[in-house]
Structure formats: structure tokens, C-alpha cells
């Protein structure tokens, strides 16, 4: 577990470059690389970093995303790192309070993912130094700004967490739109869940078969069948789960049918669940 599968990176109309300005801690650098590759991105650019991609802590934190460190590019200035990008998006957790916003006009991550989904150019997503963030000068160099929906009582997140959240949102958008339609996004966890009409009929019949052999009157049997069926359907059953449940219900109804013919079972059956003591 944890190893990389032999799959290509997902493709987008845009080419994303994550730019870190003045990163200090090698652990954060490694964690950023892991987040990037977790979400199918691999272009990392560093502006005047205060730690090196070959630092052992960065390598250890990157785990199997060491290739991102191998291929990252180092620049001397913000302008040089973003010169080939058609869209430059800055990040900050320092939001202006009040109705009149002067400089910090933000969008949320889900708006950002939608805005760039059809951009067929290079996009720079820029993060500032730990503890400081992007300077006002660097923020003004950006085309627009994105912020996380953090609580105002403690809005500033760790750098690697911020990168993780934003790249997650970008990849989430791709998954929702294209999962199962390309090799890079296999349909391992189905987006659409549900059972066939035939499974629904068999499931309802298997529940009714159990209810038929319950002691008591018809009202109790009908109420039990309706309650169990509705609870199961609200749970969002998947086909394989449904087949296993049907198999268990058939066994249960068979056992109940046998037991109802036994006078001993009728006279000694339990009316409550008894839990074993630990």
C-alpha cells in the first residue's frame, strides 16, 4: 500500500504550476510534493527557497513523490517563475473585513477550479512563505486571489495543508467530470451508485419473505417489511452489497420457515436482544 500505480497523470486543458515563494522548511517542501502527486500534478517551482530539494527531510516527507523534487525548478524572482503563465493566481488567508474591499478580492477553491477548467494555457498557483504569506507586492502581481473557507477565528493554515486543499479541489473537479472516461481516472469508486430494477424486486421480495414468518399480526409484518426496505434503500445500496443482503435474507427466511414448524422454538423464542458481557 502507498506505492504508485502505473498510471499516467490526469490531463487538463490547463497546465498547472505550483509556485512556492521563499519556502523555509524542508518538511513542508516534501509534504507539498506528496500533495501534488496525490492529486495528479507534478510541476513545482521554487522562488528563492530557504531549503533545498535534496534535503533529507524533504525527501522523507515526499515519500513516493520524490520525482516532483527531482524535476522542480528554482527561480530568482516571482516574475521569472510566472513569466510563461497566462493566468497567475495568488493565495492568502488574510482577508479584508468589511464591505469595501480595496485589494484582496478572493474566490473560493471550487470557484477557482471552475474558472480554470477550460483555460488552455499555463496557470501559476502561487503560495507565500510560511508565517508570512505572499507580500502585498506579490499579491498585486497576481491576476486574482483564492482563499480557503477557513474559520475567521483562526484563518491561516499550514503551507502544505493549503496546497493539499487547493490541489484536491482541482482534482475533485476532474474526477467528477471525467472519472471512468480516461485511463488516468479509473472508475474504482463509482460516482453513481444504485441497484437495478430486478435487484430491487428481488430485495423487496426477500424482505417480505422474512416478514411473512414473523410472529404477530399482519400489521406488524407489513410495518417491519416497509421499515427495513426503506432503511436499506435510503442507505444508497450498491449492487454487490444488495446481492449479499439478498443471500442472507433468503437464508434467514428459510430458517424462519423451518423454525415456525417447531413448537419448541415458538415457546422458547427470545423477545429481546441479549448482549454478551465483555
C-alpha positions in Angstrom: 0.0 0.0 0.0 1.1 3.5 -0.6 3.0 2.6 -3.8 2.2 4.4 -7.1 0.2 2.6 -9.7 1.4 2.5 -13.2 -1.0 5.2 -14.5 -0.4 8.4 -16.4 -1.2 11.7 -14.8 -4.7 13.1 -15.4 -4.8 15.7 -18.2 -6.5 19.1 -18.0 -6.9 21.8 -20.5 -4.6 23.9 -18.4 -1.1 23.1 -17.2 -0.7 23.8 -13.5 2.5 25.1 -11.9 2.5 25.4 -8.1 4.9 28.2 -7.2 6.3 28.4 -3.6 7.9 31.8 -2.7 10.6 31.7 -0.1 9.7 28.3 1.4 11.7 27.7 4.6 11.0 24.2 5.9 12.1 21.0 4.1 9.3 19.0 5.7 6.8 21.4 4.2 8.5 21.1 0.8 8.3 17.3 0.9 4.7 17.4 2.0 3.8 19.7 -0.8 5.3 17.3 -3.3 3.3 14.5 -1.9 0.1 16.5 -2.1 0.8 17.5 -5.7 1.3 13.9 -6.9 -1.6 12.6 -4.7 -3.8 14.9 -6.9 -2.2 14.3 -10.2 0.1 17.3 -10.6 3.8 17.3 -10.8 5.1 20.8 -11.8 6.7 22.6 -8.8 8.5 25.9 -9.0 10.5 27.5 -6.1 11.3 31.2 -5.8 14.4 31.9 -3.7 13.8 28.9 -1.4 15.5 28.8 2.0 15.7 25.0 1.9 16.9 22.6 -0.8 15.1 19.9 -2.8 17.9 17.5 -1.9 17.3 17.9 1.9 16.8 14.5 3.5 13.8 15.7 5.4 12.1 16.9 2.2 12.9 13.5 0.6 11.5 11.6 3.5 8.3 13.6 3.7 7.8 13.4 -0.1 7.7 9.6 0.1 7.0 8.3 -3.4 6.7 11.8 -4.8 10.4 12.3 -5.0 10.2 12.8 -8.7 8.5 16.1 -8.1 11.6 17.2 -6.1 13.8 15.9 -8.9 12.1 17.9 -11.5 11.3 21.1 -9.6 12.7 24.4 -10.9 14.3 27.2 -8.9 13.9 30.8 -9.8 15.4 34.1 -8.6 12.1 36.1 -8.8 8.4 35.9 -8.8 8.3 37.3 -12.3 10.7 34.7 -13.7 8.7 31.9 -12.1 5.5 33.0 -13.7 6.7 34.6 -17.0 5.3 31.8 -19.2 1.9 31.6 -17.5 -1.2 33.2 -18.9 -3.0 33.1 -15.5 -1.3 33.9 -12.2 -3.4 33.1 -9.1 -2.3 34.1 -5.6 -3.3 32.6 -2.3 -3.8 34.2 1.1 -5.7 33.7 4.3 -5.5 37.4 5.2 -8.9 38.6 4.2 -10.1 42.2 4.4 -13.0 42.8 6.7 -16.0 45.0 5.7 -18.0 45.8 2.6 -15.3 47.9 0.9 -12.6 45.6 -0.3 -9.6 47.5 -1.6 -7.0 44.9 -2.7 -8.0 41.4 -1.6 -10.8 40.3 -3.9 -11.0 36.5 -3.3 -12.6 33.5 -4.9 -13.1 30.1 -3.1 -11.3 26.9 -4.2 -14.4 25.5 -6.0 -14.8 28.7 -8.0 -11.1 28.6 -8.9 -11.4 25.0 -10.2 -14.3 26.0 -12.4 -12.7 29.2 -13.7 -9.5 27.4 -15.0 -11.2 24.2 -16.1 -11.3 25.4 -19.8 -8.2 27.5 -19.7 -5.8 26.1 -22.4 -2.7 27.8 -21.1 -0.2 27.6 -18.3 -1.6 28.5 -14.9 0.5 29.5 -11.9 -0.9 28.9 -8.4 1.3 30.9 -6.0 1.9 30.4 -2.3 3.9 32.6 0.1 6.5 31.9 2.8 5.4 30.1 6.0 4.4 32.5 8.7 4.2 35.5 6.3 2.3 34.5 3.1 2.6 36.5 -0.1 3.7 40.1 0.3 1.3 42.9 -0.8 3.6 43.5 -3.8 3.4 39.8 -4.9 -0.3 39.8 -4.4 -0.7 42.7 -6.8 1.3 40.8 -9.4 -1.5 38.1 -9.4 -4.5 38.2 -11.7 -6.8 37.2 -8.9 -6.7 35.6 -5.5 -8.1 32.4 -3.9 -8.6 31.8 -0.2 -9.7 28.8 1.8 -13.0 28.8 3.6 -11.3 28.7 7.0 -12.8 29.9 10.2 -12.2 33.6 10.8 -11.1 32.9 14.3 -8.0 31.1 13.0 -7.9 31.5 9.2 -4.2 30.8 8.4 -3.3 27.2 7.5 -0.1 25.4 7.2 1.5 25.8 3.8 1.4 22.1 2.9 -2.2 21.9 4.0 -3.2 24.9 1.8 -1.5 23.3 -1.2 -3.2 20.0 -0.4 -6.7 21.6 -0.2 -6.4 23.5 -3.4 -4.9 20.7 -5.5 -7.6 18.4 -4.0 -10.3 20.8 -5.2 -8.8 20.9 -8.7 -8.5 17.1 -8.9 -12.0 16.7 -7.4 -13.4 18.7 -10.3 -11.6 16.4 -12.8 -12.9 13.3 -11.0 -16.5 14.5 -11.1 -16.3 15.4 -14.8 -14.1 12.6 -16.2 -13.8 9.6 -13.9 -14.1 6.3 -15.9 -13.6 8.2 -19.2 -9.8 8.0 -19.3 -7.0 5.7 -18.1 -5.7 8.1 -15.6 -9.0 8.3 -13.7 -10.2 4.7 -13.3 -13.7 4.1 -12.0 -12.6 2.3 -8.9 -15.0 4.1 -6.5 -18.2 4.6 -8.6 -19.6 8.1 -8.7 -23.1 6.8 -9.4 -24.5 4.2 -7.0 -27.7 2.2 -7.2 -29.3 -1.1 -8.0 -31.1 -2.5 -11.0 -34.9 -2.8 -11.1 -34.5 -6.5 -11.0 -32.4 -6.4 -7.8 -34.9 -4.0 -6.3 -37.7 -6.5 -6.9 -35.7 -9.5 -5.5 -34.6 -7.4 -2.5 -38.2 -6.4 -1.6 -39.4 -10.0 -2.1 -36.7 -11.4 0.2 -37.6 -8.9 2.9 -41.3 -9.8 2.6 -40.4 -13.5 2.9 -38.7 -12.8 6.2 -41.7 -10.7 7.4 -44.1 -13.5 6.5 -42.7 -15.8 9.2 -42.6 -13.2 12.0 -44.9 -13.9 15.0 -47.7 -11.4 15.4 -50.3 -9.9 13.1 -50.3 -8.6 9.6 -49.8 -5.1 10.7 -46.5 -5.9 12.4 -45.3 -7.9 9.4 -46.1 -5.1 7.0 -44.6 -2.5 9.2 -41.4 -4.5 9.5 -41.1 -5.1 5.8 -41.7 -1.4 4.9 -39.3 -0.1 7.6 -36.4 -2.4 6.6 -36.9 -1.9 2.9 -36.9 1.9 3.2 -33.9 2.0 5.5 -31.9 -0.2 3.1 -32.9 2.0 0.1 -32.0 5.2 1.9 -28.5 3.9 2.7 -27.6 4.0 -1.0 -27.1 0.3 -1.7 -24.6 -0.8 -4.3 -25.2 -3.9 -6.5 -22.7 -6.2 -4.7 -24.0 -5.2 -1.3 -27.5 -5.9 -2.4 -26.6 -9.4 -3.7 -25.0 -10.3 -0.3 -28.0 -9.0 1.6 -30.4 -10.9 -0.6 -28.4 -14.1 0.1 -28.6 -13.5 3.8 -32.3 -12.7 3.8 -33.0 -15.9 1.8 -31.1 -18.0 4.4 -32.9 -16.1 7.2 -36.4 -16.7 5.7 -35.6 -20.4 5.2 -34.5 -20.7 8.8 -37.7 -18.9 10.0 -39.8 -21.1 7.8 -38.3 -24.2 9.4 -38.5 -22.7 12.9 -42.2 -21.9 12.7 -42.9 -25.6 12.4 -41.2 -26.2 15.7 -43.4 -25.9 18.8 -40.2 -25.7 20.9 -39.0 -22.6 19.1 -42.4 -20.9 19.4 -42.5 -21.5 23.2 -38.9 -20.6 23.9 -38.0 -17.8 21.4 -36.4 -14.7 22.8 -38.3 -11.4 22.7 -35.2 -9.2 23.2 -31.6 -8.9 22.2 -29.2 -10.2 24.9 -25.7 -8.7 24.8 -22.8 -10.8 25.9 -20.7 -9.2 28.7 -17.2 -8.2 27.7 
